[in-house]
Amino acid sequence: MARAVLLVAFFAGVNYAQLLPPPPPDPTPPVYATPPEEDESLATPKVYTFNPLQAKKEISTGDFHMKRGNFKGAVYRFREATQWDDGNSDAFFKLGEASEKVKDYAGAKEAFAKYVKLVDNKKKSDEIAKRVAKYPAVASVKQRPAEDPVKAARDAEARARNAARSRTVTPGAGQVRQNPTGATQPGTNVPIQ
């Protein structure tokens, strides 16, 4: 009998617990912390101090890029080397050579000018002056203008229109069909010759 009473009491408690409504949700939304920057080099700008060891590493990496024919990478590395050690004449000379290969004559001229200031060798100075004199005028060097967002959007619209023009409409059918050749006479599927 006692077991029956306990069993009934247990099931009554379970039944009562199921009838209770769930507690109301917390009215304040959870506050999430902003994740840290994944690449710390993007978060803080690089600060250059006098570090000839780092400059030497950058020069050796730049030499590797020059041997491989990656002149843009070499220019970047030699420029880094000049920022780590602004008294390193080799870095300025190699920066001038790499800039010359990339056809950045203004950068090459500037690098060679700093090299001439650092080195007191008259023969080298005259050789570099002749080399710089052969450069085209800086004004005639083609500089790529900064990308205008309005112009970029306009160009994208024009590309979309040109892509739509390669589609042709079959007369009377009202269906748009892609022409595999791309260029057709208006209103027909005959390719333009």
matplotlib code that plots the C-alpha trace (Angstrom):
import matplotlib.pyplot as plt

x = [0.0, 2.8, 4.3, 1.1, 0.9, 4.5, 4.0, 0.8, 2.6, 5.6, 3.4, 1.4, 4.6, 5.8, 2.4, 2.3, 5.8, 4.7, 1.8, 3.9, 4.6, 8.2, 9.9, 9.7, 12.8, 15.3, 14.2, 17.7, 19.4, 22.7, 25.8, 28.4, 32.0, 33.6, 36.1, 39.7, 41.4, 42.6, 45.6, 47.3, 49.4, 46.2, 45.2, 48.3, 50.6, 54.1, 56.6, 60.1, 63.1, 66.8, 67.2, 70.1, 69.5, 66.0, 67.2, 69.7, 67.0, 64.8, 67.7, 68.4, 64.7, 64.7, 67.7, 65.7, 62.8, 65.1, 66.6, 63.1, 62.1, 59.5, 60.5, 57.4, 58.2, 61.8, 60.8, 58.6, 61.4, 64.1, 61.8, 61.3, 65.0, 65.5, 62.9, 64.6, 68.0, 68.0, 71.8, 72.2, 73.5, 73.1, 69.3, 68.9, 71.0, 69.0, 65.8, 66.8, 67.6, 64.3, 62.3, 64.0, 62.9, 59.3, 59.6, 59.0, 61.5, 60.5, 61.1, 64.4, 65.6, 64.8, 66.5, 69.6, 69.8, 69.8, 72.4, 74.7, 74.3, 75.4, 78.3, 81.3, 82.5, 82.8, 83.0, 79.8, 78.0, 78.9, 77.8, 74.4, 74.0, 74.4, 72.0, 69.3, 69.8, 68.5, 65.2, 62.2, 60.8, 58.9, 55.9, 55.6, 55.7, 52.2, 50.7, 47.6, 44.9, 43.2, 40.1, 36.9, 34.0, 31.5, 33.5, 33.9, 30.2, 29.5, 32.0, 30.4, 27.0, 28.5, 30.0, 26.6, 24.9, 27.4, 26.9, 23.1, 23.7, 25.2, 21.8, 19.4, 15.7, 14.1, 11.4, 7.9, 8.9, 9.5, 12.1, 15.6, 18.2, 22.0, 23.9, 27.1, 29.0, 28.1, 27.9, 24.7, 22.8, 19.9, 16.7, 18.3, 20.4, 22.8, 26.4, 28.0, 30.9]
y = [0.0, 2.4, 1.7, 2.6, 5.9, 6.7, 5.8, 7.9, 10.9, 10.5, 10.5, 13.4, 15.4, 14.6, 15.5, 18.8, 19.7, 19.2, 21.5, 24.5, 27.0, 27.6, 30.6, 33.8, 34.6, 37.1, 40.5, 41.9, 40.6, 38.9, 41.2, 39.6, 40.7, 41.8, 39.2, 40.2, 41.1, 37.9, 39.5, 41.7, 43.4, 44.9, 46.3, 48.3, 50.1, 49.0, 51.1, 51.2, 51.7, 51.3, 47.6, 46.7, 42.9, 43.2, 45.3, 42.6, 40.0, 42.2, 42.7, 39.0, 38.4, 41.1, 39.5, 36.3, 38.1, 39.7, 36.3, 34.9, 37.9, 39.1, 42.8, 44.1, 41.9, 43.0, 46.7, 46.1, 44.2, 46.8, 49.6, 47.8, 47.5, 51.2, 51.9, 49.6, 51.1, 54.4, 54.5, 51.3, 52.2, 48.7, 48.8, 52.1, 50.9, 47.7, 49.6, 51.8, 48.8, 47.0, 50.2, 50.6, 47.1, 47.9, 51.1, 53.2, 55.8, 58.4, 55.9, 54.7, 58.3, 59.0, 55.8, 56.5, 60.1, 58.8, 56.2, 58.9, 60.9, 57.9, 56.8, 59.1, 57.2, 59.7, 56.9, 55.3, 58.7, 59.5, 56.1, 56.5, 60.0, 58.7, 55.9, 58.3, 60.7, 58.0, 57.8, 59.2, 62.5, 61.9, 63.8, 61.4, 58.3, 56.8, 57.0, 55.0, 57.2, 56.3, 54.1, 56.2, 54.2, 56.0, 55.2, 51.6, 51.2, 52.8, 50.4, 47.4, 48.5, 48.9, 45.3, 44.0, 45.8, 44.4, 40.9, 41.4, 42.5, 39.1, 37.6, 37.7, 37.7, 35.4, 37.4, 36.4, 33.8, 36.3, 34.1, 35.2, 32.7, 32.8, 32.9, 30.8, 33.1, 36.2, 38.7, 38.7, 41.0, 42.7, 40.7, 37.6, 34.7, 35.2, 35.9, 39.2, 38.6]
z = [0.0, 0.8, -2.5, -4.3, -2.4, -3.3, -6.9, -7.2, -5.5, -7.8, -11.0, -9.6, -9.2, -12.7, -14.1, -12.2, -13.4, -17.0, -16.6, -15.4, -18.2, -19.2, -17.6, -19.6, -21.8, -20.7, -22.0, -22.7, -25.8, -25.4, -25.9, -28.1, -27.9, -31.2, -32.4, -32.4, -35.7, -37.3, -38.9, -36.4, -39.2, -40.6, -37.2, -36.4, -38.8, -39.1, -37.2, -38.7, -36.4, -37.2, -37.7, -40.0, -39.5, -40.8, -43.6, -44.6, -44.6, -46.8, -49.2, -49.5, -50.1, -52.7, -54.4, -54.5, -56.2, -58.7, -59.7, -60.2, -62.3, -59.8, -60.0, -58.2, -55.2, -55.3, -55.3, -52.2, -50.4, -51.2, -50.2, -46.9, -46.5, -47.0, -44.3, -41.8, -42.5, -44.3, -44.5, -46.5, -49.9, -51.3, -50.6, -52.4, -55.4, -55.7, -55.2, -58.2, -60.3, -59.5, -60.1, -63.4, -64.4, -63.5, -65.5, -62.4, -63.5, -60.9, -58.1, -59.7, -60.0, -56.4, -55.2, -57.2, -55.9, -52.4, -53.3, -54.8, -51.5, -49.4, -51.6, -52.2, -55.3, -58.2, -60.8, -59.6, -59.4, -63.0, -64.1, -62.4, -63.7, -67.3, -66.5, -65.1, -68.1, -70.4, -68.6, -70.4, -69.0, -65.8, -67.2, -70.2, -67.9, -67.9, -64.5, -63.8, -62.3, -59.1, -59.7, -59.7, -58.2, -60.5, -63.6, -62.4, -62.0, -65.4, -67.0, -65.3, -66.7, -70.2, -70.0, -69.0, -71.9, -74.3, -73.0, -73.4, -77.0, -77.9, -77.3, -80.3, -80.7, -83.2, -85.1, -84.1, -81.5, -78.7, -77.2, -76.4, -77.5, -76.9, -80.2, -79.9, -82.3, -80.3, -83.2, -85.4, -87.7, -85.9, -86.0, -87.5, -86.5, -89.4, -88.2, -89.2, -91.6]

ax = plt.figure().add_subplot(projection="3d")
ax.plot(x, y, z, "-o")
ax.set_aspect("equal")
plt.show()
